[in-house]
Amino acid sequence: MKLGFKVVVGLTLLVVGEMSGVTATAGHMDRNPRLAHARELMGKYYRKSVVKKAEHFSTVESFVKNTTRSSLQGKFRKMSPQVATALLQEASRYSFDPIFLMAVIAHESGFNPLAIGTSGEIGLMQIKPDTAEWIADKYDLKYDSAETLKNPVENIKIGAAYMSFLRERFDSHSRLYLAAYNMGAKNVDRALDRNVWPRDYPSAVMNHYIRFYTELNKMPQIVAPSRKKSMMISALVLLIPSLATQ
């Protein structure tokens, strides 16, 4: 079969146009863990949420970088590329939505790396030194002293590892592992023994999570193609050269 030149060109333009959407989604973060975690966090409310609307957005990584840059203040703003990279990498490492980690930071410290809590919590994710030392030893992370927690990158690494530990401890029940991050796992266990389900802290973090996704939805987007469409594009890319020579 001989395929006309115009048809080949048309198919090529179609493929290039579709591939631009694929290329735009490339980055350091695999979207699938993000979506799985988003569903875990939102539960039955996911289907009609602003989070679901961002399922195929290709600008999540840019949003993390831009929000980090605008949220860090003073001398720490110049560290925003490293902080954003830490958010993306640790989210990928533990299969978190990076916007979830941002929501925890927004609530805990307002993105102030030098924040000190009333019970001695330090830094972006407000971690106690004794907890940090234990988690760092368990996950083979850097920890020299309480001063380590004032480094925003190291703070995120330790905080994300701790959240991952709690997530596993509470069988991925988001309200429970979020509450445990705030009040401790044993206190959550005691509350459950009294048939009390902690609400305040998880709700506060999720308010930030929804706020961030609302802001993300306002950004200009390039919507990534579905898996089926991507497979069709790949097939066309392979097919066009052979059709053009027939």
BAMARSE-890594 format. One record per residue (C-alpha): chain; x, y, z. Coordinates in nm, 3 decimals. Last residue first. Example, Ala and Ser with C-alpha at 12.3 -4.5 7.8 and 13.67 -1.06 7.14 Angstrom:
! residues 2
{"A"; {1.367; -0.106; 0.714}}
{"A"; {1.230; -0.450; 0.780}}
! end
This chain:
! residues 246
{"A"; {0.554; 0.193; 0.063}}
{"A"; {0.824; 0.422; 0.198}}
{"A"; {0.591; 0.656; 0.388}}
{"A"; {0.405; 0.368; 0.548}}
{"A"; {0.725; 0.228; 0.700}}
{"A"; {0.825; 0.563; 0.849}}
{"A"; {0.471; 0.628; 0.983}}
{"A"; {0.419; 0.303; 1.173}}
{"A"; {0.660; 0.344; 1.466}}
{"A"; {0.537; 0.693; 1.551}}
{"A"; {0.180; 0.579; 1.498}}
{"A"; {0.219; 0.297; 1.751}}
{"A"; {0.369; 0.535; 2.007}}
{"A"; {0.079; 0.775; 1.961}}
{"A"; {-0.172; 0.495; 2.008}}
{"A"; {0.004; 0.389; 2.331}}
{"A"; {-0.009; 0.748; 2.459}}
{"A"; {-0.380; 0.764; 2.379}}
{"A"; {-0.447; 0.452; 2.584}}
{"A"; {-0.236; 0.581; 2.875}}
{"A"; {-0.437; 0.904; 2.877}}
{"A"; {-0.289; 1.223; 2.740}}
{"A"; {-0.147; 1.484; 2.979}}
{"A"; {-0.345; 1.804; 3.014}}
{"A"; {-0.139; 2.115; 2.954}}
{"A"; {-0.261; 2.358; 3.217}}
{"A"; {-0.285; 2.729; 3.284}}
{"A"; {-0.297; 2.765; 3.665}}
{"A"; {-0.629; 2.806; 3.848}}
{"A"; {-0.652; 2.435; 3.927}}
{"A"; {-0.320; 2.456; 4.110}}
{"A"; {-0.459; 2.723; 4.342}}
{"A"; {-0.755; 2.500; 4.432}}
{"A"; {-0.508; 2.215; 4.477}}
{"A"; {-0.311; 2.420; 4.728}}
{"A"; {-0.625; 2.515; 4.918}}
{"A"; {-0.741; 2.153; 4.928}}
{"A"; {-0.412; 2.046; 5.087}}
{"A"; {-0.416; 2.342; 5.327}}
{"A"; {-0.763; 2.240; 5.447}}
{"A"; {-0.635; 1.882; 5.464}}
{"A"; {-0.372; 1.986; 5.718}}
{"A"; {-0.634; 2.151; 5.941}}
{"A"; {-0.873; 1.857; 5.911}}
{"A"; {-0.603; 1.607; 6.010}}
{"A"; {-0.514; 1.824; 6.313}}
{"A"; {-0.869; 1.871; 6.441}}
{"A"; {-1.014; 1.525; 6.390}}
{"A"; {-0.886; 1.264; 6.635}}
{"A"; {-1.122; 0.965; 6.654}}
{"A"; {-1.240; 0.885; 7.007}}
{"A"; {-1.360; 0.530; 7.077}}
{"A"; {-1.183; 0.535; 7.415}}
{"A"; {-0.938; 0.272; 7.287}}
{"A"; {-0.909; 0.487; 6.974}}
{"A"; {-0.786; 0.777; 7.186}}
{"A"; {-0.529; 0.555; 7.355}}
{"A"; {-0.397; 0.434; 7.019}}
{"A"; {-0.377; 0.795; 6.897}}
{"A"; {-0.179; 0.881; 7.209}}
{"A"; {0.057; 0.591; 7.139}}
{"A"; {0.117; 0.709; 6.782}}
{"A"; {0.214; 1.062; 6.875}}
{"A"; {0.007; 1.380; 6.893}}
{"A"; {0.082; 1.562; 6.567}}
{"A"; {0.223; 1.292; 6.341}}
{"A"; {-0.021; 1.052; 6.506}}
{"A"; {-0.315; 1.266; 6.391}}
{"A"; {-0.188; 1.248; 6.034}}
{"A"; {-0.138; 0.874; 6.066}}
{"A"; {-0.492; 0.831; 6.198}}
{"A"; {-0.677; 1.053; 5.953}}
{"A"; {-0.486; 0.902; 5.663}}
{"A"; {-0.556; 0.537; 5.733}}
{"A"; {-0.259; 0.387; 5.546}}
{"A"; {-0.242; 0.081; 5.775}}
{"A"; {-0.178; 0.286; 6.091}}
{"A"; {0.185; 0.184; 6.146}}
{"A"; {0.255; 0.199; 5.772}}
{"A"; {0.142; 0.560; 5.755}}
{"A"; {0.326; 0.633; 6.076}}
{"A"; {0.656; 0.514; 5.930}}
{"A"; {0.590; 0.711; 5.609}}
{"A"; {0.522; 1.024; 5.813}}
{"A"; {0.853; 0.974; 5.994}}
{"A"; {1.038; 0.929; 5.665}}
{"A"; {0.876; 1.246; 5.527}}
{"A"; {0.978; 1.441; 5.837}}
{"A"; {1.338; 1.317; 5.827}}
{"A"; {1.389; 1.403; 5.461}}
{"A"; {1.197; 1.729; 5.496}}
{"A"; {1.413; 1.840; 5.789}}
{"A"; {1.729; 1.751; 5.600}}
{"A"; {1.624; 1.981; 5.314}}
{"A"; {1.507; 2.261; 5.544}}
{"A"; {1.830; 2.269; 5.750}}
{"A"; {1.704; 2.378; 6.090}}
{"A"; {1.649; 2.011; 6.178}}
{"A"; {2.024; 1.948; 6.159}}
{"A"; {2.070; 2.199; 6.442}}
{"A"; {1.905; 1.949; 6.677}}
{"A"; {2.217; 1.738; 6.639}}
{"A"; {2.410; 1.531; 6.386}}
{"A"; {2.134; 1.368; 6.184}}
{"A"; {2.179; 1.238; 5.829}}
{"A"; {1.945; 0.955; 5.737}}
{"A"; {1.989; 0.579; 5.773}}
{"A"; {1.615; 0.510; 5.790}}
{"A"; {1.603; 0.376; 6.148}}
{"A"; {1.888; 0.595; 6.272}}
{"A"; {1.737; 0.908; 6.120}}
{"A"; {1.397; 0.811; 6.262}}
{"A"; {1.535; 0.777; 6.616}}
{"A"; {1.739; 1.099; 6.600}}
{"A"; {1.445; 1.291; 6.454}}
{"A"; {1.208; 1.167; 6.723}}
{"A"; {1.453; 1.277; 6.994}}
{"A"; {1.503; 1.614; 6.821}}
{"A"; {1.129; 1.685; 6.796}}
{"A"; {1.008; 1.749; 6.443}}
{"A"; {0.822; 2.059; 6.328}}
{"A"; {0.794; 1.987; 5.952}}
{"A"; {0.966; 2.309; 5.845}}
{"A"; {1.192; 2.342; 6.146}}
{"A"; {1.201; 2.233; 6.508}}
{"A"; {0.963; 2.084; 6.765}}
{"A"; {1.058; 2.173; 7.123}}
{"A"; {0.718; 2.130; 7.285}}
{"A"; {0.597; 2.485; 7.217}}
{"A"; {0.726; 2.464; 6.861}}
{"A"; {1.035; 2.632; 6.715}}
{"A"; {1.022; 2.773; 6.361}}
{"A"; {1.362; 2.823; 6.198}}
{"A"; {1.274; 2.665; 5.863}}
{"A"; {0.963; 2.888; 5.831}}
{"A"; {0.739; 2.739; 5.562}}
{"A"; {0.423; 2.827; 5.758}}
{"A"; {0.561; 2.602; 6.031}}
{"A"; {0.326; 2.312; 6.096}}
{"A"; {0.028; 2.403; 5.877}}
{"A"; {0.220; 2.500; 5.565}}
{"A"; {0.468; 2.217; 5.620}}
{"A"; {0.191; 1.956; 5.639}}
{"A"; {0.028; 2.103; 5.328}}
{"A"; {0.359; 2.097; 5.141}}
{"A"; {0.397; 1.729; 5.226}}
{"A"; {0.047; 1.671; 5.087}}
{"A"; {0.139; 1.865; 4.772}}
{"A"; {0.423; 1.619; 4.725}}
{"A"; {0.164; 1.336; 4.702}}
{"A"; {0.332; 1.055; 4.886}}
{"A"; {0.476; 0.732; 4.748}}
{"A"; {0.761; 0.715; 5.003}}
{"A"; {1.054; 0.777; 4.769}}
{"A"; {0.848; 0.984; 4.524}}
{"A"; {0.734; 1.222; 4.796}}
{"A"; {1.092; 1.234; 4.922}}
{"A"; {1.217; 1.329; 4.575}}
{"A"; {0.953; 1.591; 4.505}}
{"A"; {0.979; 1.763; 4.843}}
{"A"; {1.359; 1.745; 4.837}}
{"A"; {1.365; 1.899; 4.489}}
{"A"; {1.141; 2.181; 4.611}}
{"A"; {1.378; 2.244; 4.903}}
{"A"; {1.684; 2.240; 4.677}}
{"A"; {1.524; 2.486; 4.432}}
{"A"; {1.396; 2.702; 4.724}}
{"A"; {1.739; 2.747; 4.882}}
{"A"; {1.766; 3.108; 4.763}}
{"A"; {1.444; 3.174; 4.952}}
{"A"; {1.607; 3.063; 5.277}}
{"A"; {1.788; 3.392; 5.334}}
{"A"; {1.461; 3.578; 5.377}}
{"A"; {1.135; 3.392; 5.320}}
{"A"; {1.023; 3.059; 5.182}}
{"A"; {0.663; 3.064; 5.058}}
{"A"; {0.710; 3.215; 4.711}}
{"A"; {0.991; 2.977; 4.612}}
{"A"; {0.814; 2.674; 4.758}}
{"A"; {0.494; 2.765; 4.576}}
{"A"; {0.677; 2.802; 4.244}}
{"A"; {0.866; 2.473; 4.278}}
{"A"; {0.562; 2.272; 4.390}}
{"A"; {0.350; 2.429; 4.115}}
{"A"; {0.614; 2.348; 3.854}}
{"A"; {0.607; 1.983; 3.963}}
{"A"; {0.228; 1.974; 3.951}}
{"A"; {0.219; 2.134; 3.605}}
{"A"; {0.134; 1.834; 3.388}}
{"A"; {-0.228; 1.809; 3.498}}
{"A"; {-0.388; 1.471; 3.435}}
{"A"; {-0.542; 1.411; 3.776}}
{"A"; {-0.586; 1.781; 3.859}}
{"A"; {-0.966; 1.768; 3.853}}
{"A"; {-0.942; 1.480; 4.100}}
{"A"; {-0.786; 1.712; 4.357}}
{"A"; {-1.057; 1.973; 4.308}}
{"A"; {-1.292; 1.711; 4.449}}
{"A"; {-1.592; 1.526; 4.308}}
{"A"; {-1.439; 1.176; 4.294}}
{"A"; {-1.207; 1.228; 4.591}}
{"A"; {-1.479; 1.267; 4.853}}
{"A"; {-1.510; 0.891; 4.910}}
{"A"; {-1.153; 0.877; 5.040}}
{"A"; {-0.969; 1.209; 5.013}}
{"A"; {-0.633; 1.108; 5.161}}
{"A"; {-0.612; 0.762; 5.008}}
{"A"; {-0.734; 0.896; 4.675}}
{"A"; {-0.459; 1.159; 4.683}}
{"A"; {-0.209; 0.888; 4.774}}
{"A"; {-0.301; 0.686; 4.467}}
{"A"; {-0.289; 1.000; 4.255}}
{"A"; {0.057; 1.097; 4.373}}
{"A"; {0.182; 0.740; 4.339}}
{"A"; {0.066; 0.746; 3.974}}
{"A"; {0.211; 1.087; 3.885}}
{"A"; {0.574; 0.975; 3.871}}
{"A"; {0.786; 1.272; 3.968}}
{"A"; {1.120; 1.391; 3.837}}
{"A"; {0.986; 1.533; 3.516}}
{"A"; {0.810; 1.451; 3.193}}
{"A"; {0.449; 1.566; 3.166}}
{"A"; {0.522; 1.828; 2.903}}
{"A"; {0.677; 1.568; 2.679}}
{"A"; {0.351; 1.375; 2.666}}
{"A"; {0.150; 1.684; 2.577}}
{"A"; {0.397; 1.772; 2.304}}
{"A"; {0.359; 1.414; 2.185}}
{"A"; {0.000; 1.483; 2.080}}
{"A"; {0.104; 1.762; 1.848}}
{"A"; {0.397; 1.565; 1.715}}
{"A"; {0.168; 1.269; 1.646}}
{"A"; {-0.091; 1.478; 1.466}}
{"A"; {0.177; 1.656; 1.266}}
{"A"; {0.320; 1.322; 1.160}}
{"A"; {-0.023; 1.189; 1.065}}
{"A"; {-0.084; 1.492; 0.847}}
{"A"; {0.259; 1.467; 0.689}}
{"A"; {0.197; 1.102; 0.608}}
{"A"; {-0.145; 1.186; 0.465}}
{"A"; {0.000; 1.465; 0.254}}
{"A"; {0.270; 1.235; 0.115}}
{"A"; {0.016; 0.976; 0.006}}
{"A"; {0.042; 0.626; 0.149}}
{"A"; {0.129; 0.346; -0.086}}
{"A"; {0.000; 0.000; 0.000}}
! end
